[in-house]
């Protein structure tokens, strides 16, 4: 006798196939640490959060941003420039650096952007500053590791010191200002004289020659490099010394004097250190 194929049989087969797919995904057949789409356009990241759904990583909210997303970024044409100054010993020697093209954030990463990262990856926000969280402020209290993980999640990275200084100088459009965007700190940045002892919303001061805001003042910005002495040699796309106890920060902050806002000024902190004076911006290769 022939068995009649009914809609009941069809749904039974469909449910079996679905169950098999769940087993495959739940068993780790496709690792949650790497899902590729269109030649690595998207990838997932590992987080400390434990998900009850074994294939939650498939959902778009847990994917890294597109590596082609240049929204909110400024294109910087690479070239050769003189990095450093003669003002302080740690800014010497002035040396030639050659850089490839790259993109850099027009603004420092904001509280709103960082909160999205925390919500999607199950992380806690940094300790709230004394003035509270404001979505238009640059995020503060982040360690170098926090900033680096945000950059990876966003499909970007932290700038090298050389990239940061070149962009702050205005790239090929430089007018050789003392500060990023001008020779008067009050016009281009927030510091102890005008900040009323707190960070200010991004993008309120005059931008520099490339249209980048707040590279002098508001918050210090983490760079990718370990802190170390400059070398006299001409370098191409330098990434700093290979190892060290500290990471570089650049740009000065709302708390310091205007001398800290000079483009060539550089300082450092341990990469596990967070402060209400430190934030970051991101870059991306062309």
Order of alpha helices (4+ residues) and beta strands (2+ residues): alpha-beta-beta-beta-beta-alpha-alpha-beta-alpha-alpha-beta-beta-beta-beta-beta-beta
